[in-house]
Amino acid sequence: MNIHEKLRLFRELIGCGHELYLSVLDPAFHLLDSSCPFEQHILALLDMDKGFASRACKLAAVGKPVILSTGPGFLWALDYEKDADGGLLAYHLLGPVYVEDVAARRIEDHLSALGLVGGEKRVLLQQLSALPLFPINHFADYGLMLHCCLTGEKGSTLSFTFLSQAKNGEDAGPRSEDAAHGTWAMEQELFRLIEEGNLDYRQRAAKLVGKGQMSPLGAGDTLRHFKNSTIIYTALCARAAIRGGLPPEAGYRLSDDYIVAIENAGSFEEVTAINAEMQEQYVSQVHRCRSGRLSPLTGRCCQYLDAHPEEKLNVPKLAEKMGCSVSSLTRAFKRETGRTLKEYLLERRLALAQDALRSSSDSIQNICHRLGFGSQSYFTEQFRKTVGMTPTAYRQRNGLK
């Protein structure tokens, strides 16, 4: 497939799940084509200052794609199409999407500042209200797909340059009452991985998708919003690590160091890198603590239960496999993990059930039986007690679309 065939397919695919638009601009930033219903307002919403075109041109020369933040809370991905000699042919623009939960009043005030009035403003306001909300790292994934279509290159979110043109001090306005904070289930899964010291953290976390929202935490400054949300996440990671066995003084000391580093960071790239390092540190330190804390007997038992969650728990047979008495196994396991064997196995089964409900279309009944629950009613009862909702509600909120 050539570039234009790839872009055509990309445009069709991104329109399937979200109101996500792709536009093409010439090297002088004149709009050539767009899938956006408000294409005549694209350039105004970009809010380009006088120096933006020259900065974009310099970044295009080195092939550096851009994540661009503009007011109020808009996010765009900008990339470049070049000819065989490296000459700039066109800019490809993905977006806009929201990076924070934006009050309608802020958007309306912004449109008024652009000179829009009456029916034109009302129509555009309605169209903008339908835009999706993305965490920055997930929107960057779409930007990486666009970059791959244009260049064939694959990279990471750190391959982007982040530019912010949001106006500092812009009034964030009241937050809508029905906006939910983050994605509770995704956060709990991330914290569980840290609490376990799970060395597969990166691979597991990469498969999680956030569908919730967070209040604007930066009064219109998107970098400030990103810093503040990362600082909150760091503090919560510290508490997850302490629950996993990291000494409190070590957990809080790490948290303090990373919060200072985040506060001093000057770009999205720095904050993203600090956040990744922070998570790795907590996971590795909890893993070391847990590895040193668990006896070989309890460690082997945890490994067996993790590998065979579907088996009906038979403590005498398990003790026989571990080469010890039932009393020795149950006492050591409870002392070292803080859970009984039954509690630990139920916890693992419910965690695997959440994974299956999020990532597969398998029926709830099949998931229930595959994980060794005696009945679907018992599974539903325990799931609701632990997660706070039924398996059906959990899948509707977090599962595959």
C-alpha positions, -999 to +999 in steps of 0.1 A: +000+000+000+012+035-008+010+064+017-024+077+004-040+042+006-026+038+042-040+073+051-074+064+036-076+032+056-064+051+088-091+077+083-118+051+080-105+032+111-102+062+134-138+072+126-151+038+137-147+042+175-144+080+181-152+114+166-116+116+156-108+137+125-079+139+100-070+170+081-044+179+054-027+213+051-002+225+026+033+238+037+019+273+041-008+260+064-037+263+040-064+236+045-065+212+016-088+184+029-105+173+061-129+147+075-139+172+101-175+186+099-162+220+111-133+222+087-138+259+080-129+265+117-098+242+119-072+270+115-090+293+140-092+265+166-055+257+160-049+292+175-015+295+158+008+323+169+032+340+146+061+317+154+042+284+151+047+280+114+085+285+116+087+261+146+067+234+127+088+238+096+120+233+117+105+202+133+094+189+099+130+192+087+141+166+112+109+146+109+098+152+145+060+148+150+042+171+173+016+168+200+000+203+202-020+216+230-043+247+224-070+263+244-094+254+258-081+219+265-077+208+229-051+183+218-038+177+182-012+155+166+008+171+137+029+151+113+046+156+079+044+141+044+076+144+024+087+137-011+116+113-021+141+141-016+129+151+018+110+181+007+078+190+027+046+181+007+019+185+034+011+186+071-013+160+084-033+170+115-052+146+138-078+161+162-089+180+180-097+159+211-100+170+247-072+163+272-093+174+302-129+177+312-138+212+298-168+232+310-191+242+282-188+279+293-150+278+286-156+265+251-183+291+244-161+319+257-133+307+234-156+307+204-167+342+212-131+353+214-127+339+179-155+362+167-182+335+163-217+346+171-253+334+167-262+302+149-227+295+137-214+295+172-242+273+185-236+247+157-198+246+163-203+244+201-225+214+196-200+197+173-171+204+197-191+189+226-191+156+208-152+154+207-137+125+227-116+129+258-082+111+257-054+108+282-023+122+265-005+089+262-034+072+245-039+100+220-002+098+213-007+062+203-030+074+175-003+099+165+022+071+163-001+052+139-004+083+117+034+087+118+038+050+108+014+056+078+034+085+066+070+072+072+068+035+080+087+043+112+076+030+146+085+047+179+073+056+213+055+086+229+088+101+237+094+105+199+070+134+199+077+171+206+051+186+228+040+222+221+016+241+243-003+272+231-029+271+259-032+304+277-020+303+313-045+314+338-076+307+316-106+303+338-113+265+340-149+271+349-171+247+369-168+211+363-198+192+350-216+173+377-218+140+358-181+139+349-164+108+365-129+109+379-106+087+359-113+051+353-116+034+386-112-001+374-081+007+354-065+026+383-071-004+406-055-027+382-024-005+379-021-002+416-026-039+420+004-046+397+025-022+417+013-038+450+023-072+437+057-060+424+047-075+391+077-073+368+054-076+337+040-042+347+048-025+314+032-052+292+001-054+314-003-017+318+000-011+280-032-032+275-053-011+298-074+017+284-088+046+305-124+056+296-131+081+324-124+117+329-105+139+353-112+175+363-090+202+348-061+206+372-042+233+355-066+263+349-061+261+311-024+252+312-022+216+298+014+210+310+003+221+345-027+197+343-004+169+332+021+176+361-007+178+387-023+146+376+011+128+375+019+141+410-014+127+423-007+094+406+028+093+422+013+097+457-012+069+450+016+046+436+036+052+468+006+039+489+002+009+467+038+000+470+036+004+508+007-019+509+028-044+489+055-044+515+078-015+508+088+002+541+068+034+545+099+056+549+112+043+516+079+047+498+074+083+509+110+093+502+107+080+466+074+099+463+089+131+475+119+128+451+097+122+421+072+149+429+100+174+431+114+161+397+079+164+381+075+199+395+108+210+380+102+194+346+098+217+317+081+196+291+057+168+285+086+145+275+103+150+309+071+144+329+063+112+308+099+099+314+098+106+351+064+089+354+077+058+337+108+057+359+087+062+390+065+032+382+095+010+374+112+019+407+081+011+428+075-022+410+111-033+413+115-023+449+082-040+459+093-071+440+126-072+459+108-067+492+083-095+485+109-119+472+129-114+503+099-116+526+082-147+514+097-180+524+105-206+496+074-225+507+050-196+505+066-184+473+061-218+456+025-219+468+017-184+454+033-194+421+012-226+419-021-208+427-013-181+402-006-207+375-037-229+383-065-205+393-092-227+378-084-257+402-107-263+431-087-255+462-079-287+481-055-277+509-044-312+518-034-319+482-017-285+479+003-292+511+013-326+496+025-309+464+045-284+485+060-312+507+047-300+540+018-304+565-015-286+561-010-267+594+025-256+584+013-244+550-017-225+562+001-208+591+031-197+570+009-185+541-014-164+564+016-150+583+036-140+552+008-128+529-018-115+553-044-137+535-057-172+538-052-196+509-089-193+500-088-154+501-056-153+480-071-177+453-104-158+452-085-125+448-065-139+419-096-154+402-114-121+404-084-102+390-083-126+361-120-123+356-116-085+353-089-090+327-112-114+307-142-090+309-121-061+297-102-078+269-124-107+255-159-113+243-162-146+261-195-150+279-197-143+316-208-179+322-177-193+304-154-169+323-170-180+356-166-217+349-131-214+334-118-197+366-132-224+388-162-206+404-189-231+416-218-211+402-224-179+383-245-165+412-215-170+436-192-154+411-215-124+406-219-120+444-181-121+450-174-098+420-199-072+432-185-073+467-149-068+455-153-045+425-185-026+434-206-036+404-218-068+387-197-085+359-222-073+333-220-037+344-182-039+346-180-052+310-204-025+298-182+002+313-147-012+306-150-040+280-143-041+243-165-020+221 
